[in-house]
Amino acid sequence: MKVRPGITLLKEVVGYGDVAEKGDRFEAVYKFFYNKGDPILFNTCWHKPIPQLVTVDGKDVIGWGPMEMRQSNVVYQYDGWLARQSDLLPGIYYSVLGMKTMGYRHVKIAPHFMANSMGDGTPIKKGSIVKVEIYLIAVRKTA
């Protein structure tokens, strides 16, 4: 079954609640692999910044500690916006559309939706077919 031409649905768990639509906010976890199963490693962090009290010009204010970065094929998106934009690749956008809270999709994405969409310096090789496991944690409807 195809989600859209160029994106093949390999496995799906439907989930519950409202369907994710254009403009909705969402929280998701992605696991990226090349077509033959090798993980695609990104520099990513596993938590939001941790607040701390700092002094600026003699006043105590809340500052943010540095986030710990690590290499992983797992990327956590805390507050995504389901729209065609520069920080949401077309292959992910079209794969998340129609999913529900606590849903899962394993998709195979053609290069023109993924690798060719990324700028230089990214870990995805140009012309690569990418497989992504998408765990949609939450969908927040927008007005």
Phi and psi in degrees as GROMACS dihedral restraints (atoms count N, CA, C in turn):
[ dihedral_restraints ]
;  ai    aj    ak    al  type     phi  dphi    fc
    3     4     5     6     1  -105.6    20    10
    4     5     6     7     1   137.6    20    10
    6     7     8     9     1   -76.0    20    10
    7     8     9    10     1   -40.2    20    10
    9    10    11    12     1  -160.5    20    10
   10    11    12    13     1   149.6    20    10
   12    13    14    15     1   -51.1    20    10
   13    14    15    16     1   126.4    20    10
   15    16    17    18     1   100.4    20    10
   16    17    18    19     1    -9.8    20    10
   18    19    20    21     1  -126.7    20    10
   19    20    21    22     1   118.3    20    10
   21    22    23    24     1  -106.3    20    10
   22    23    24    25     1   128.6    20    10
   24    25    26    27     1   -82.7    20    10
   25    26    27    28     1   117.1    20    10
   27    28    29    30     1   -92.2    20    10
   28    29    30    31     1   -35.7    20    10
   30    31    32    33     1  -159.1    20    10
   31    32    33    34     1   149.3    20    10
   33    34    35    36     1  -148.2    20    10
   34    35    36    37     1   139.9    20    10
   36    37    38    39     1  -118.0    20    10
   37    38    39    40     1   122.4    20    10
   39    40    41    42     1   -66.9    20    10
   40    41    42    43     1   -43.8    20    10
   42    43    44    45     1    87.6    20    10
   43    44    45    46     1  -159.6    20    10
   45    46    47    48     1  -145.3    20    10
   46    47    48    49     1   166.7    20    10
   48    49    50    51     1    86.5    20    10
   49    50    51    52     1  -158.6    20    10
   51    52    53    54     1   -70.7    20    10
   52    53    54    55     1   150.0    20    10
   54    55    56    57     1   -78.9    20    10
   55    56    57    58     1   138.8    20    10
   57    58    59    60     1   -70.3    20    10
   58    59    60    61     1   124.8    20    10
   60    61    62    63     1  -125.6    20    10
   61    62    63    64     1   164.6    20    10
   63    64    65    66     1   -50.9    20    10
   64    65    66    67     1   131.6    20    10
   66    67    68    69     1    95.1    20    10
   67    68    69    70     1   -13.7    20    10
   69    70    71    72     1   -73.2    20    10
   70    71    72    73     1   156.3    20    10
   72    73    74    75     1   -93.9    20    10
   73    74    75    76     1   152.5    20    10
   75    76    77    78     1  -155.4    20    10
   76    77    78    79     1   163.4    20    10
   78    79    80    81     1  -126.2    20    10
   79    80    81    82     1   130.9    20    10
   81    82    83    84     1  -149.4    20    10
   82    83    84    85     1   159.4    20    10
   84    85    86    87     1  -121.4    20    10
   85    86    87    88     1   132.1    20    10
   87    88    89    90     1  -116.9    20    10
   88    89    90    91     1   141.6    20    10
   90    91    92    93     1  -121.8    20    10
   91    92    93    94     1   120.2    20    10
   93    94    95    96     1  -103.5    20    10
   94    95    96    97     1   135.9    20    10
   96    97    98    99     1  -140.7    20    10
   97    98    99   100     1   150.6    20    10
   99   100   101   102     1   -74.0    20    10
  100   101   102   103     1   167.9    20    10
  102   103   104   105     1   -54.7    20    10
  103   104   105   106     1   -35.6    20    10
  105   106   107   108     1   -89.1    20    10
  106   107   108   109     1     4.9    20    10
  108   109   110   111     1   103.6    20    10
  109   110   111   112     1    -6.9    20    10
  111   112   113   114     1   -68.8    20    10
  112   113   114   115     1   134.0    20    10
  114   115   116   117     1   -68.0    20    10
  115   116   117   118     1   145.4    20    10
  117   118   119   120     1   -98.9    20    10
  118   119   120   121     1   115.8    20    10
  120   121   122   123     1   -92.3    20    10
  121   122   123   124     1   128.8    20    10
  123   124   125   126     1  -116.6    20    10
  124   125   126   127     1   157.2    20    10
  126   127   128   129     1   -81.5    20    10
  127   128   129   130     1   117.9    20    10
  129   130   131   132     1  -144.1    20    10
  130   131   132   133     1   168.0    20    10
  132   133   134   135     1  -125.9    20    10
  133   134   135   136     1   155.4    20    10
  135   136   137   138     1  -105.1    20    10
  136   137   138   139     1     6.3    20    10
  138   139   140   141     1  -152.8    20    10
  139   140   141   142     1   163.5    20    10
  141   142   143   144     1   -76.3    20    10
  142   143   144   145     1   164.0    20    10
  144   145   146   147     1   -58.2    20    10
  145   146   147   148     1   147.6    20    10
  147   148   149   150     1   -99.4    20    10
  148   149   150   151     1   124.2    20    10
  150   151   152   153     1   -70.5    20    10
  151   152   153   154     1   150.8    20    10
  153   154   155   156     1  -151.1    20    10
  154   155   156   157     1   156.0    20    10
  156   157   158   159     1   -86.4    20    10
  157   158   159   160     1   126.9    20    10
  159   160   161   162     1  -129.5    20    10
  160   161   162   163     1   159.5    20    10
  162   163   164   165     1  -107.6    20    10
  163   164   165   166     1   124.3    20    10
  165   166   167   168     1  -127.0    20    10
  166   167   168   169     1   121.7    20    10
  168   169   170   171     1    53.1    20    10
  169   170   171   172     1    39.7    20    10
  171   172   173   174     1    80.0    20    10
  172   173   174   175     1     1.6    20    10
  174   175   176   177     1  -113.1    20    10
  175   176   177   178     1   141.6    20    10
  177   178   179   180     1   -80.2    20    10
  178   179   180   181     1   128.4    20    10
  180   181   182   183     1  -137.6    20    10
  181   182   183   184     1   162.8    20    10
  183   184   185   186     1   -84.3    20    10
  184   185   186   187     1   127.1    20    10
  186   187   188   189     1  -120.4    20    10
  187   188   189   190     1   178.1    20    10
  189   190   191   192     1  -122.7    20    10
  190   191   192   193     1   128.5    20    10
  192   193   194   195     1   -72.4    20    10
  193   194   195   196     1   159.9    20    10
  195   196   197   198     1   -67.1    20    10
  196   197   198   199     1   143.5    20    10
  198   199   200   201     1   -83.4    20    10
  199   200   201   202     1   143.5    20    10
  201   202   203   204     1   -81.0    20    10
  202   203   204   205     1   120.4    20    10
  204   205   206   207     1   -96.7    20    10
  205   206   207   208     1   143.9    20    10
  207   208   209   210     1  -147.5    20    10
  208   209   210   211     1   161.2    20    10
  210   211   212   213     1   -88.5    20    10
  211   212   213   214     1   127.9    20    10
  213   214   215   216     1  -158.3    20    10
  214   215   216   217     1   155.9    20    10
  216   217   218   219     1   -89.0    20    10
  217   218   219   220     1     0.2    20    10
  219   220   221   222     1  -103.3    20    10
  220   221   222   223     1   126.6    20    10
  222   223   224   225     1  -122.9    20    10
  223   224   225   226     1   128.7    20    10
  225   226   227   228     1  -101.9    20    10
  226   227   228   229     1   124.2    20    10
  228   229   230   231     1  -107.2    20    10
  229   230   231   232     1   108.4    20    10
  231   232   233   234     1   -72.2    20    10
  232   233   234   235     1   -47.8    20    10
  234   235   236   237     1  -139.9    20    10
  235   236   237   238     1    71.9    20    10
  237   238   239   240     1   -78.6    20    10
  238   239   240   241     1   157.4    20    10
  240   241   242   243     1  -121.5    20    10
  241   242   243   244     1   120.3    20    10
  243   244   245   246     1   -80.8    20    10
  244   245   246   247     1    86.7    20    10
  246   247   248   249     1  -154.4    20    10
  247   248   249   250     1   154.7    20    10
  249   250   251   252     1   -72.8    20    10
  250   251   252   253     1   103.7    20    10
  252   253   254   255     1  -144.6    20    10
  253   254   255   256     1   171.2    20    10
  255   256   257   258     1   -68.5    20    10
  256   257   258   259     1   -28.7    20    10
  258   259   260   261     1   -93.8    20    10
  259   260   261   262     1     3.2    20    10
  261   262   263   264     1  -123.9    20    10
  262   263   264   265     1   107.6    20    10
  264   265   266   267     1   -61.4    20    10
  265   266   267   268     1   146.4    20    10
  267   268   269   270     1   -53.9    20    10
  268   269   270   271     1   -40.0    20    10
  270   271   272   273     1   -62.8    20    10
  271   272   273   274     1   -36.8    20    10
  273   274   275   276     1   -73.6    20    10
  274   275   276   277     1   -44.5    20    10
  276   277   278   279     1   -53.8    20    10
  277   278   279   280     1   -53.1    20    10
  279   280   281   282     1   -69.1    20    10
  280   281   282   283     1   -27.1    20    10
  282   283   284   285     1   -76.2    20    10
  283   284   285   286     1   -33.2    20    10
  285   286   287   288     1   -78.4    20    10
  286   287   288   289     1   -31.9    20    10
  288   289   290   291     1   -52.8    20    10
  289   290   291   292     1   130.2    20    10
  291   292   293   294     1    89.6    20    10
  292   293   294   295     1    -7.8    20    10
  294   295   296   297     1   -77.3    20    10
  295   296   297   298     1   164.3    20    10
  297   298   299   300     1  -122.8    20    10
  298   299   300   301     1   164.1    20    10
  300   301   302   303     1   -51.2    20    10
  301   302   303   304     1   136.5    20    10
  303   304   305   306     1    60.2    20    10
  304   305   306   307     1    27.2    20    10
  306   307   308   309     1   -90.1    20    10
  307   308   309   310     1   164.6    20    10
  309   310   311   312     1  -139.3    20    10
  310   311   312   313     1   137.2    20    10
  312   313   314   315     1  -136.4    20    10
  313   314   315   316     1   136.6    20    10
  315   316   317   318     1  -113.3    20    10
  316   317   318   319     1   116.1    20    10
  318   319   320   321     1  -125.4    20    10
  319   320   321   322     1   153.3    20    10
  321   322   323   324     1  -111.5    20    10
  322   323   324   325     1   123.1    20    10
  324   325   326   327     1  -114.6    20    10
  325   326   327   328     1   128.1    20    10
  327   328   329   330     1   -66.8    20    10
  328   329   330   331     1   153.8    20    10
  330   331   332   333     1   -55.1    20    10
  331   332   333   334     1   -36.0    20    10
  333   334   335   336     1   -68.7    20    10
  334   335   336   337     1   -14.3    20    10
  336   337   338   339     1   -98.6    20    10
  337   338   339   340     1    -7.6    20    10
  339   340   341   342     1  -136.3    20    10
  340   341   342   343     1   -84.3    20    10
  342   343   344   345     1   -61.6    20    10
  343   344   345   346     1   -40.9    20    10
  345   346   347   348     1   -71.6    20    10
  346   347   348   349     1   -14.9    20    10
  348   349   350   351     1   -84.7    20    10
  349   350   351   352     1   -14.1    20    10
  351   352   353   354     1   -92.3    20    10
  352   353   354   355     1   148.0    20    10
  354   355   356   357     1   -75.8    20    10
  355   356   357   358     1   175.1    20    10
  357   358   359   360     1   -64.4    20    10
  358   359   360   361     1   155.1    20    10
  360   361   362   363     1    87.6    20    10
  361   362   363   364     1     2.0    20    10
  363   364   365   366     1   -90.4    20    10
  364   365   366   367     1   157.6    20    10
  366   367   368   369     1   -76.4    20    10
  367   368   369   370     1   -10.9    20    10
  369   370   371   372     1   -86.7    20    10
  370   371   372   373     1   123.5    20    10
  372   373   374   375     1   -74.1    20    10
  373   374   375   376     1   139.1    20    10
  375   376   377   378     1   -57.5    20    10
  376   377   378   379     1   136.1    20    10
  378   379   380   381     1    83.8    20    10
  379   380   381   382     1     6.7    20    10
  381   382   383   384     1   -86.6    20    10
  382   383   384   385     1   139.5    20    10
  384   385   386   387     1   -81.4    20    10
  385   386   387   388     1   133.9    20    10
  387   388   389   390     1  -119.1    20    10
  388   389   390   391     1   136.5    20    10
  390   391   392   393     1  -106.8    20    10
  391   392   393   394     1   135.4    20    10
  393   394   395   396     1  -132.4    20    10
  394   395   396   397     1   132.2    20    10
  396   397   398   399     1   -97.5    20    10
  397   398   399   400     1   125.4    20    10
  399   400   401   402     1  -115.5    20    10
  400   401   402   403     1   121.7    20    10
  402   403   404   405     1  -108.9    20    10
  403   404   405   406     1   108.0    20    10
  405   406   407   408     1   -89.7    20    10
  406   407   408   409     1   105.2    20    10
  408   409   410   411     1   -74.7    20    10
  409   410   411   412     1   -43.4    20    10
  411   412   413   414     1  -153.9    20    10
  412   413   414   415     1   148.0    20    10
  414   415   416   417     1  -119.8    20    10
  415   416   417   418     1   128.3    20    10
  417   418   419   420     1  -116.9    20    10
  418   419   420   421     1   112.9    20    10
  420   421   422   423     1   -67.1    20    10
  421   422   423   424     1   141.6    20    10
  423   424   425   426     1  -105.2    20    10
  424   425   426   427     1   152.3    20    10
